[in-house]
Amino acid sequence: MRNVTRSGRAGEETACRYLQERGYRIVARNWSCRFGEIDLIARDGDTLVFVEVKARTRNGFGGPEAAITPAKRERLIAAACVYLGEVGTELPIRFDVVAIRPDRVELYKDAFQVDDVL
């Protein structure tokens, strides 16, 4: 089991509420495989969305979205492929990022594409 900090859990809770208020339906939380973990998997209308949540307790260091490195994107895509192989779907997919700062929450829809990484 992964070691989730209290602020990490709080960030994921904040992200869930934020997304649900915008019509997302949470399908899974903290889904993991050998490539890593997907924080949230949700439906946004007819789209299956893999959501990475990044929370920071202080501003600076490029903000939470700076932590979504090319290597992190590769691991998220690989994990999403495993998930899709297990559950199967015909829905279009998307990768979103929820960046949580002390003073605001930002949603980056379609933050990156598979083609951007592979």
Backbone bond lengths (Angstrom), bond angles and torsions (degrees), N, CA, C in turn:
res aa  C-N    CA-C-N  psi(-1)  N-CA   C-N-CA  omega(-1)  CA-C   N-CA-C  phi
1 M - - - 1.459 - - 1.516 109.50 -
2 R 1.291 116.19 142.40 1.464 119.27 -177.09 1.521 110.73 -77.81
3 N 1.308 114.75 156.51 1.453 121.30 178.89 1.525 108.29 -93.52
4 V 1.317 116.21 101.85 1.458 121.48 -178.41 1.522 108.24 -99.27
5 T 1.319 115.71 127.56 1.457 119.03 177.70 1.518 109.84 -73.67
6 R 1.306 115.01 161.05 1.465 119.98 177.62 1.521 110.21 -59.45
7 S 1.348 117.26 -41.33 1.464 119.38 179.56 1.523 110.89 -68.55
8 G 1.355 117.53 -30.96 1.459 120.62 176.27 1.512 111.64 -65.89
9 R 1.321 116.84 -44.56 1.472 121.37 177.18 1.523 110.41 -63.39
10 A 1.328 115.60 -42.35 1.468 119.34 179.05 1.525 110.25 -63.71
11 G 1.326 117.00 -39.00 1.457 120.69 177.66 1.518 111.75 -62.68
12 E 1.325 116.70 -42.71 1.464 120.04 178.56 1.522 111.34 -65.87
13 E 1.325 117.08 -38.13 1.476 120.20 176.18 1.527 110.31 -63.10
14 T 1.323 115.96 -44.65 1.463 120.62 177.99 1.523 110.47 -59.98
15 A 1.331 116.34 -45.04 1.466 120.82 179.92 1.527 110.99 -62.41
16 C 1.337 117.51 -42.47 1.475 120.26 178.63 1.527 110.87 -59.06
17 R 1.307 116.32 -49.14 1.466 119.67 179.92 1.529 110.88 -61.26
18 Y 1.311 116.31 -45.01 1.463 122.37 -179.56 1.531 110.54 -58.41
19 L 1.320 116.20 -47.31 1.466 119.95 -179.58 1.528 111.78 -67.88
20 Q 1.322 117.02 -42.24 1.470 119.85 179.33 1.525 111.25 -62.15
21 E 1.321 117.20 -36.98 1.468 120.76 176.83 1.524 111.56 -63.97
22 R 1.317 116.35 -21.38 1.465 121.60 179.39 1.524 112.48 -101.43
23 G 1.330 116.35 13.76 1.456 121.20 173.47 1.519 116.23 93.00
24 Y 1.308 118.28 0.62 1.461 119.93 176.60 1.534 108.92 -71.57
25 R 1.322 115.78 148.34 1.463 121.65 173.28 1.525 107.14 -115.26
26 I 1.319 116.93 118.31 1.463 121.73 -177.04 1.530 108.84 -72.88
27 V 1.323 115.80 127.08 1.458 122.71 -179.19 1.531 110.23 -99.79
28 A 1.330 117.53 -40.71 1.463 122.07 -179.28 1.515 109.59 -153.09
29 R 1.336 113.82 152.75 1.463 120.96 176.76 1.514 108.63 -126.54
30 N 1.316 115.66 139.80 1.464 122.45 176.09 1.526 112.39 52.11
31 W 1.322 116.02 46.23 1.459 120.77 178.12 1.524 107.91 -77.49
32 S 1.323 117.13 131.25 1.456 118.66 -176.77 1.523 112.47 -132.85
33 C 1.312 113.24 157.37 1.453 122.97 175.88 1.529 106.63 -149.55
34 R 1.305 117.22 -171.56 1.468 120.08 -176.57 1.533 113.59 -64.74
35 F 1.329 117.68 -19.70 1.466 120.41 -179.50 1.522 112.97 -87.69
36 G 1.311 116.94 -14.52 1.454 120.17 -179.57 1.513 111.55 140.56
37 E 1.301 114.39 -161.12 1.459 120.77 -174.73 1.519 111.38 -120.68
38 I 1.316 114.21 143.56 1.465 120.91 171.64 1.520 105.54 -105.88
39 D 1.333 116.48 121.15 1.460 120.38 -175.54 1.524 111.85 -59.59
40 L 1.328 116.01 -52.65 1.466 120.96 -178.46 1.521 109.71 -139.08
41 I 1.310 115.21 142.50 1.457 121.82 170.39 1.517 105.08 -122.23
42 A 1.318 116.46 129.26 1.462 120.28 -172.61 1.518 110.52 -142.31
43 R 1.309 114.19 165.09 1.465 121.04 170.67 1.513 107.81 -108.17
44 D 1.315 115.53 130.86 1.455 122.66 172.60 1.521 105.01 -120.32
45 G 1.324 115.44 94.44 1.461 119.53 -172.69 1.511 109.36 65.12
46 D 1.319 116.35 -124.92 1.457 121.70 -179.62 1.521 112.80 -97.54
47 T 1.328 117.20 22.76 1.462 121.58 -179.46 1.523 109.51 -118.23
48 L 1.325 115.73 135.80 1.452 121.72 173.69 1.523 107.14 -89.62
49 V 1.318 116.33 125.76 1.463 120.90 -172.36 1.526 110.07 -119.16
50 F 1.323 115.27 128.33 1.455 122.35 173.35 1.521 106.14 -98.56
51 V 1.338 115.62 122.17 1.465 120.55 -171.13 1.523 110.48 -116.09
52 E 1.305 115.32 126.38 1.455 121.84 171.94 1.522 107.44 -100.08
53 V 1.327 116.22 129.58 1.464 121.95 -179.45 1.523 108.18 -108.20
54 K 1.311 115.86 126.66 1.458 121.07 176.18 1.511 108.44 -126.68
55 A 1.322 115.75 121.78 1.461 121.07 -179.14 1.524 109.52 -119.28
56 R 1.298 115.06 142.43 1.464 121.75 175.77 1.519 108.02 -130.86
57 T 1.323 115.14 136.92 1.458 119.64 179.06 1.520 111.72 -85.13
58 R 1.349 116.43 -14.62 1.463 121.52 177.20 1.513 109.22 -134.75
59 N 1.304 116.40 150.59 1.461 121.18 173.81 1.526 108.90 -76.40
60 G 1.296 116.29 154.43 1.454 120.66 179.23 1.508 111.61 121.20
61 F 1.309 116.12 -179.06 1.465 123.48 179.44 1.524 112.20 54.65
62 G 1.332 117.67 33.08 1.455 120.91 176.90 1.511 114.23 81.83
63 G 1.295 118.33 1.80 1.459 121.17 179.06 1.514 111.92 76.96
64 P 1.310 116.29 171.54 1.467 120.64 -176.70 1.522 113.37 -61.82
65 E 1.324 116.60 -35.19 1.472 118.18 -177.01 1.526 112.88 -67.05
66 A 1.330 117.52 -18.89 1.469 120.40 177.77 1.527 111.35 -65.81
67 A 1.316 117.31 -18.94 1.468 121.49 179.55 1.531 112.63 -79.08
68 I 1.329 117.50 -5.55 1.463 120.58 178.82 1.535 107.38 -90.93
69 T 1.314 114.89 78.13 1.456 122.32 -176.99 1.537 110.53 -78.21
70 P 1.316 117.72 166.09 1.463 118.84 175.18 1.534 112.79 -55.33
71 A 1.327 116.94 -39.41 1.470 119.89 178.61 1.529 110.73 -64.43
72 K 1.316 117.00 -40.29 1.471 120.79 177.96 1.527 110.01 -63.91
73 R 1.313 117.27 -42.73 1.467 120.68 177.99 1.529 110.49 -60.63
74 E 1.327 117.30 -42.27 1.467 120.76 178.52 1.528 110.90 -60.03
75 R 1.333 116.84 -44.44 1.473 120.20 179.94 1.525 110.92 -65.25
76 L 1.332 117.18 -39.97 1.468 120.03 178.47 1.528 111.15 -63.58
77 I 1.309 116.35 -42.47 1.465 119.84 179.12 1.519 110.52 -65.39
78 A 1.339 117.33 -42.92 1.464 120.63 178.61 1.524 110.60 -61.74
79 A 1.323 117.32 -43.82 1.469 120.75 178.46 1.526 110.73 -64.31
80 A 1.322 117.26 -40.61 1.467 120.88 178.01 1.523 110.66 -61.63
81 C 1.320 117.03 -39.20 1.471 120.43 178.16 1.525 111.07 -62.70
82 V 1.330 116.85 -40.68 1.470 120.28 177.05 1.527 109.76 -63.70
83 Y 1.328 116.63 -45.45 1.464 120.73 178.68 1.523 110.29 -57.90
84 L 1.315 117.00 -47.66 1.462 121.21 -178.68 1.531 110.64 -64.15
85 G 1.321 116.93 -35.17 1.460 120.17 176.80 1.519 112.51 -66.15
86 E 1.327 116.26 -31.96 1.467 120.87 179.80 1.520 112.57 -79.40
87 V 1.318 117.57 -42.52 1.466 119.84 -173.99 1.519 113.07 -99.33
88 G 1.320 116.36 -25.60 1.457 119.89 -177.54 1.517 111.54 62.27
89 T 1.300 116.70 137.72 1.461 121.48 176.56 1.518 109.36 -162.96
90 E 1.274 115.00 151.77 1.462 120.86 173.65 1.525 110.65 -103.25
91 L 1.333 115.94 -0.51 1.458 120.17 -178.33 1.522 110.99 -70.55
92 P 1.315 116.55 148.58 1.468 118.53 170.49 1.527 108.48 -66.67
93 I 1.320 116.77 153.19 1.459 120.38 179.73 1.520 110.25 -118.06
94 R 1.334 113.74 162.01 1.459 120.33 -179.87 1.525 107.52 -151.97
95 F 1.312 116.47 153.16 1.460 122.85 175.76 1.521 108.58 -114.43
96 D 1.326 116.22 116.96 1.462 122.21 177.93 1.523 109.26 -111.81
97 V 1.318 115.55 157.60 1.457 122.27 174.42 1.519 107.69 -126.42
98 V 1.327 116.14 132.61 1.461 121.60 171.35 1.518 106.55 -108.06
99 A 1.330 115.96 117.23 1.456 122.84 179.71 1.523 108.42 -104.43
100 I 1.314 115.61 120.62 1.463 120.98 -176.80 1.518 108.92 -111.84
101 R 1.315 113.85 120.76 1.465 121.94 177.54 1.524 108.22 -113.66
102 P 1.327 117.08 168.71 1.463 118.60 178.57 1.524 113.07 -59.15
103 D 1.334 116.87 -29.53 1.466 119.55 -173.39 1.528 114.63 -110.32
104 R 1.333 118.47 -2.78 1.467 119.27 -179.80 1.521 112.03 -169.52
105 V 1.332 114.90 165.19 1.458 123.48 174.35 1.520 106.63 -120.53
106 E 1.323 115.89 133.70 1.457 120.31 178.37 1.517 109.66 -124.66
107 L 1.329 115.28 138.15 1.454 122.20 176.67 1.519 108.72 -108.28
108 Y 1.311 115.75 123.92 1.458 121.70 174.97 1.527 106.95 -106.54
109 K 1.329 115.12 95.84 1.462 119.73 177.45 1.514 108.91 -72.67
110 D 1.328 114.29 140.62 1.464 119.97 177.95 1.528 109.71 53.59
111 A 1.340 115.87 48.24 1.463 122.85 -174.14 1.522 113.02 -61.56
112 F 1.319 115.70 -32.08 1.462 119.92 175.49 1.523 108.34 -156.77
113 Q 1.310 114.73 162.07 1.462 121.63 -177.32 1.526 108.42 -118.04
114 V 1.300 115.65 156.81 1.462 120.66 176.93 1.524 109.63 -56.55
115 D 1.308 117.75 -42.39 1.469 121.74 -178.36 1.526 112.51 -63.80
116 D 1.325 117.85 -24.31 1.464 121.22 179.08 1.522 111.37 -68.21
117 V 1.329 115.92 -25.96 1.461 121.32 -171.70 1.514 112.00 -104.43
118 L 1.303 116.65 -41.94 1.474 120.16 -174.59 1.502 112.46 -84.27
